[in-house]
Amino acid sequence: MNSVPAPAERARLRAIRDLPGPRGMPLLGNALQIDQPRLHAQLEDWCRQYGERFRVAFGPRRFLVTANADDIAQVLKDRPEGFSRTSRLEAACREMGAGGLFAANGAQWRRQRPLIMSAFNPAHVKAYFPSLATAAGRLSRRWERLAAQDAPFELEPELMRYTVDITAGLAFGSDINTIENDGAIIQRHLQDIFRMLQKRLFAVVPYWRWIRFKEDRQLERDLRAVAEAVSGFLRAARARMAAEPWRFAQPQSLLEAMLAARDEEAGALTETELAGNVVTMLLAGEDTTAHTLAWLILLLHHSPRWLDAARAEVDTALGGHALPQSHEQLAGLEIVDACLQEAMRMKPVGPVIACEARRDSVIGDIAVPRGASVMLLTRVAPLDERHFAHAGEFDPGRWLGDAANGDRRKTSIPFGAGPRICPGRYLALEEMKMFMAMLLRGFDIVDAGARGGGGAVRERLSFTLAPVDLMVRLQRR
C-alpha cells in the first residue's frame, strides 16, 4: 500500500473533489442520475467519459471511482487494515440480520474468518462430492420433465434451487430439497433482500428508519421468512449435536462448527454473529453461483464451437455415466473450467466493490483520507484490449494451457483478491462444474435468450449481476 508521502510530495497529489466526474445537484450529488439496476453500467459509461479515475457523489458522500487494475489490486490487498467494507454496508447488513463475516470489519472479521475458511477448505468441499451429485441428479430429473414440455422456462429460479440446496447441505447440514419442491421457496425472499440491500447502500439518507414504503414492508416479511428458516437450521443442528455429542469434536457442517465454537471462549460467536453468518451463507451461496451459470449457458448457446468442445470433454470424462463419479473427474474438466473463467471475466457477479479507507492513503496520484469511500469497477480492465485481446469475444481458450498466465488471473478477479477473497470459491467452482457436466451430458440447449425473444438479455445489478428474464428451452439428448 502506498504510504502517506512527505509534505512536498503531498502538495502534488490531487484530492478526490478535484477529479473529473458527472455534474450533480446540490445536496443530492448524482443520486437522482442513478438507475439502481444499471448502476454498474452507468459507472462504466462515466469511466469511458471521464477516465479510469473519477468521482461521484451520493448526497454528502463523495466516492473515488477507479477502474485501474493496479489500484484495485492495491486496495484489495490492503484489506482489512487499510480498507474495509463501508460502514453503510456493515450497518445495512446488521439491520437485515446478515451481520456475519461478509459485513464484519476489524476484530470481528479476524475472529470469524478462520472458522469460515476452515469450513470451506478444499478437503471439506471434496468430501461433499456425493451431495453435489445428489443435487445435480435431482435437477436433471426436474429438467427432464421441463424438456418434455418443449416450452421455454425462466432459468434463474431453477438454478437458485440447485445452489440453495447445495449451500444448505454443506453449510447447515440440512437437506431442504427445494429442487423437488414446487411450493414457496426461500430463494424468492433472498432475491428481494439483495435488491433492497443495494438500494439502501446508495440511498441519500436512511429513510426506512422513519418511513417504510410498500417495498420496505415486503422486506420485513422477507426477513421474517428467512429468520424462520435460520431458526429451523439452528434447531436441527442443535438437536443433532445433542443426540450425537461427537459432532462437537468433529463437526459435519459449517453450522455445527460454529455451534461447537460457542464452547470455546476465545473463538466463540455471539448469537447475533451465528445467525448473521447463516443468513450470509444463504445470500452469498445461492445468488452468485446461479448468476454465473446463467450467463455461461447464454454465452455457450451463442458459441457453438466451445459448446461442442465442452460437451465432448464431458462425454469423454463421464463414459457411460450420467454424472461425474468423483472429485477427480470434476477437476479434469479443463475446458469446462475455462468456460467458467471466461464467463466470470465477461459477467463478474461483483462488477462494483465499495470500500472505505481506514487510514490516510494514496491511490495513484490521489490522496485518500481516512473515512473516504472508494468504488472499484472490476469489469473494466478484463474487457480492455490492453489486458485481453479481442476482449469482447467469448474465448475460453485464453484460460487453457500456457495462455492462462498469472497476469490474466490478477486482472480478472471474480472472487475478489487479497485477505478478503471469497471463502466459498472452491465450493462455487465445484458445484458449477457438476452442474455443467449434468447439463452438457443430458441436454441440448435448443434456445436461450430474453423473454419474448426480443433483443439481448439485459443486465440487472441487485448487489450481484443477474440476467433479466433469461429463458431457455432444452431437449433431452
PyMOL commands that set and color helices and strands:
alter all, ss='L'
color gray80, all
select helices_A, chain A and resi 7-10+16-18+31-33+36-50+69-77+87-95+106-119+122-127+129-148+155-172+186-201+207-209+214-243+245-248+254-261+271-301+304-318+327-331+334-346+381-383+396-399+401-403+406-411+418-420+425-442+451-453
alter helices_A, ss='H'
color red, helices_A
select strands_A, chain A and resi 14-15+53-58+61-66+83-84+153-154+352-357+361-363+366-368+373-377+443-450+459-461+465-467+470-476
alter strands_A, ss='S'
color yellow, strands_A
deselect
rebuild
show_as cartoon
